[in-house]
Amino acid sequence: MLKEVFTLLLSNYTDDSKHVKSLWREIEKKHTKKNRYYHNLSHLEHLYTQLTKVKDEIQDWEMILFALFYHDYVYNILKQDNEEKSARKAVAVLKQLKVEENRIALCKKIIVATKGHNTSKNNDVNYFTDADLSILGMEWEDYNIYFKQVRKEYKYYPDFVYNKGRIKVLQHFIAMPRIYKTDYFYATYELKAKENLQQEVDLLSK
């Protein structure tokens, strides 16, 4: 499905099928690396499904899609600049495709926003970061799979180090007045997300 979505998206900007295939292979290669247990193609599919639910509310759907494909392009748990590097890749691709500068800037803003998931003045950014966090509000069975996959991505850290850092992140989200910035995602996932996060904290604290 994702390949078809990407190919259709690129068809609005280029008729160079070889270039499109090359770009897709890069994305596929990055997201199928052995160390990607959560930040993989399944995550992109989940994100796409969530975003389609609010498509009518989004102003620049195509930049949302470009951000989707490139927001985790660079993913190294030992680095703190994954989002910035991913954004730089997206910008380079969009410039090749002769996309307008203001739209490139939007795509970059969306990708970088996934670092802190803070509220933006641009609602396209808010919809994207909310969709990126939607996994937090899934049913416990799905959330349980998610946090175990995240743990695998950080497998090089011993439990006493990982658990302390993870609990700090989880408590940060729990303490937020609201995790989700947009009304749709707040109404749909907020309560369940807070429950899931607290349940994980309780498990890690044992």
N, C-alpha and C positions, 0 to 999 in steps of 0.2 A: 504493500500500500504506500509506504513512505517514498519509495523510488518513483512511483507514478505521480505522487503529489509534487515531488521535487522537479521531475521532468516537465510537468505541466507548468509549474511556476516559472522555470527557466525559459520555457518557450515564449514567454512574454517579453524576453529580453535578448534572446539570441536564437539563431537557427543552426548554430554549430553543434550538431549532435555529439561529435567526438569530445568537445569541450564539456558539454553537459555530463556525459558519461564519466569523464575524468573527474569532475567535481564530485559526482555521486560516489565514485569509488573511494575517493579521499574520505568522505563523510562515513561511509560504511566501514572502511578500514579502521578509522579512529574509534568508532563506537562498538566495534567487535573485538577490541583488544581483550586479552585474557584477564586483565586486572579490573575490567569494568563489569561489576556485578549488578549495579543499579543504573549508573549513568551510561546506558547503552541504547540500542535502537528501541527496546521496549519502553524505555522512559520517553523517548521522542513520540512514540505512538500514543502513549497515555496523554502526553501533553497536547498532542494534536486533537485527540478526542475531546479533551476538556475545552480547548479553545474553540472548537466548532460549535459548542453549545452557546457561546456568546459572540459568534461571528458577526451578527447584526449590530452589535454594540461597538465593534472595532472600526476605527477610521482607516487604517492602512493595513489591510489584511496581508498583503504581500510582504511587507517588512516584518510583520509578525511571523510569517512563515520562514523568512530568511533567518530571523533570530532563533526560531525553533531549531533549525538545522545546524546552526553554528554556535549556540550558546554554551554547549559543553564540548566544543571541538577540541579544545585543549583541556585535559583533566589529569592533574598530577597532585596527589594528596599531600606531597611534600612541599608544594609551592603555594604562594598566596596570590599569584597574579594570573590564575587560570582564566578568569572572566575577561581581563584586559587583553590577554593574548588571543582568546577566542574572538573577541571583538575586532582585533586587528586583522585576523583572517577574514572575517565577514566583510570588513571595509575593503580589503584588497579585492575580494571577489566582486563586490558591488561596483567598485570603480572600473573593473574590467568590463562589466556589463553596462557601463555608462549610465548608472542610476544617478538621479539628481542628488546633490550634496545634502539637502535638507532631509531627504529620506534615508540616506546613508547614516546621517547623524542620529536619526530616530532608531534605526536598527542597532547602532552602537550603544545608544542609551539603554535600550531594552536589555541587551546582553549584559552590560556592566551592572544593571540594576539587580540581576540575579545574585549578586555577591552579598548584598545586605537586605534585599527585599523590603526596602523602605518605600513609603508612600511617595508617589510622583505626581507632579501637576498634570502629567500626560496620562490619560486613562488607558491608552493602549499599553503603556508600560505596566500599569497596575493590573490589568487583566492578565498579562503574560506572567508576572511574578506570582499572582494568585494561582494561576493554572499550574505553575511550577511547584507550588506548595500544596496542591490539591491532594496529593498522596497522603498528607497528614490527616485528612478527614475521611479517608476510605474506611470501610468496615475493618474490624480488628484483624481478620484473617489476612487481608491484603497489606495492612500496615505492618503486621508481624513479618511478612516476607520482605517488605521494604527495609525495615531496620536491620534485619539479618544480612541483607545484601550490602547495606552500607557498612556494617561491621566487617564483612569480607574485604571491602575495598581498603579498610584500615587494618588489615590483618597483621601488618608488621609491628603494630603497637600492642604491647601487653595489656591485659584487661584493666589493670589498675590505672594505667595512663589513659587509655581510651575511654573508660567509663566516666572518669572525672571530667574529661573534656566534653563528652557527649551529654552528660547530665547538665553541664553549664549551658550548652546550646539549647537543650530542651526546656530548661527553666526560663531561659530568655524568652522563648516563644510563649510559654505558659503565662508569663507575667505581662505580656503585651495586652493592652486594652482590647485589641482585635488583631488577629493574625492576618485576616483577609481584608483588603482595602475596598474591594468592590462589593456592592450589595448582593449580587448573585452568589459569589463564592462564600461570602460571610453567612448568608442564610442557609446555604447548602452544606457547608463543611465545618463551620467554626466550633460548634459544640462538640462534635465528634473528634475534631482535631485535638482540642484541649483534653478530652478524655484519653485519647490514644497516647498523647505526649506524657501525661501523668502516669499512665500505666507502664510506659517504658521506663520512666524515671524510677518507679517502684521496683521494677525488675532489676535494673542496673544497681540499685542501692542495696540489694540483698547481700 
